[in-house]
Amino acid sequence: MSTEDRVLTLREHIRATVARILHIDDIGDVDPNTEFVRLGMDSLASVDLKNSVENAVGVPLPSGVTFDHPTPARLAAFVDQCMSAPAVAA
């Protein structure tokens, strides 16, 4: 899968998750470039989103990820970078 396809897939997963968390019936109402706060997400919903994305991709994300990357498109790009980063040995 190309990077572009991977980011688009991540973005759609994030949009669908936001729709589920916020009880939005139509994923089309979750604009990929609208900030999560403007969509109605609070800190609890942000934690739910972070945890859902972590579980889906198997990569740990920082606790403030939705504030540092505040739109579905920006979060998808960041998650893709995290997935593409080489693993660091402990």
Buried (B, 14 or more C-beta within 10 A) or exposed (E): EEEEEBBBEBBBBBBBBBBBBBEBEEEEEBEBEBBBBEBEBEEEBBBBBBEBBBEEBEBEBEEEBBEEBBBBBBBBBBBBEBEEEEEEEE
